[in-house]
Amino acid sequence: MHKLRKFLTLALVAVTVLSLGIAWLVIAAIVFVPLFVLGFAAKDWGIAAAAIPALLTLLFVPDMRWRGPLGPNAFLVLPLLALTFLAYYFGYSNGSSALLVAWEIVSAAGFALAIFVLPIPLRASALEELHEFEQRRYVKQLKKTRTSAALDELIACLKDENSLVVADSIAALGEIGDPRVKDALTASVNHSEEFVRHAAVYALAKIADAGDFQRFVRLLEHRDGWVRAVAAETLGKLGDARAIELLVPLLDDKDRYVSQKAAEALSKIADVRAFEPLVTALEHKDRQVRWLAATGLGNLGDKRAATPLRHSLEDANVTVRARAAVALGKVRDSESTQSLIRLLDDREGNVRASAVEALGKNADISAVEPLLSMLKLDPYLLTHVLQALNALGPNVPVAQLCTFLKHDNPLVRRWAAETLGTIGDKRAIDALTTALSDPDQYVAEGVARSLKKIGDDKANPALGRTAA
């Protein structure tokens, strides 16, 4: 049996080498018979099964190609089987393992041939010969080369009949980012397959620059809602104020995703011309459009937005209330302080956190007492309250701050110590000196820094003890 295997293996290798000028039908017949006989004689059904590609080549010889589960062209069948025999002969215990090894070798060789050896005009036809799986791998290999020839080939692949190949080519072109591909990608936005259109518009958005303004304006009228949405989003990222009047009608688009992206785009274009559309959008039926409008008004920082934003603090949606509070903090309207203080009682923690943040930015002294109360009533918001009080620190009564040096939470004690140092009032020295013995190291260090900032002689002995 060993001699038979050796003989058939070497014979097949010889046939493979000499078969370049022989008709496909003859080659397939020569390959199929010995391969099947060897597998049958050795009772190795993996080897016998490996004869099936050659058999299928016989059946499909008129179109000179085979599209089977392994994916090689007819011209890859012989090298594949020859390498299978060699792998089997030199140590693999079963034909299936040998076939797998051979297939990997032939695949790598085939790609190297297609990409680095075949002339460009022949590559498209080679791509057509490949099975879908191999077509997609070929596209990925083209992306890795990033040469001018590979770019041209990827653009040519956009016309392939296989939509998956087209989508993969689009993704590759988007990653390469060469501006020469924009027209080809724009044409692909009109592809018959939805997922290809979406891939094309995303790739375009990825490489968009200021010069593409009109390109995306035209896409705002596309029949595909997803394309319109991405176009609106991209115009927002470009930040060109000319887009505002074109985006406003999209707030009432039949596709809610388009409306949301239009609102997001308007929120990013920091131009006064977006003020009125954003105020109107605060009453939109879609909650995401409403909170994006609130965000946009905050970005504008126009004090005229304070009144409509205060109304949004009562919105039924939690995110709208939270975004409206944050926006009021950016507007810095003192008349909104009481509305924000009432929001500290909101049932949602993130709304209360947003109100705390806004009160800190408004820097209104009337917010100090409510915020100090939050330190005791709402541990969830501790860090948020401390950040807000840092901004209001100089307005906090020194005596009241000193009481927080004995708070149960070390974060609160440290904040109180550092705020007292910022204020610089010498009335705090005695309380800070006592706090130097705080069991928490970070609190004690904060106390020492504050005493140093105050710079009173009474602080020096305490600082010396800390240093020791």
Secondary structure, DSSP 4 states (H G I P E B T S, - for coil): -HHHHHHHHHHHHHHHHHTTTS-HHHHHHHHHHHHHHHHHHTT-HHHHHTTHHHHHHHHTGGGT----TT---GGGHHHHHHHHHHHHHTT-SSHHHHHHHHHHHHHHHHHHIIIIIS-HHHHHHHHHHS-HHHHHHHHHHHHHH--HHHHHHHHHHTT-S-HHHHHHHHHHHHHH--GGGHHHHHHHTT-SSHHHHHHHHHHHHHT--GGGHHHHHHHTT-SSHHHHHHHHHHHHHHT-GGGHHHHGGGGG-SSHHHHHHHHHHHHHS--GGGHHHHHHHTT-SSHHHHHHHHHHHHHHT-GGGHHHHHHHTT-SSHHHHHHHHHHHHHHT-GGGHHHHHHGGG-SSHHHHHHHHHHHHHHT-GGGHHHHHHHHHH-GGGHHHHHHHHHHHGGGS-HHHHHHGGG-SSHHHHHHHHHHHHHHT-GGGHHHHHHHTT-SSHHHHHHHHHHHHHHT-TTHHHHHHHHH-
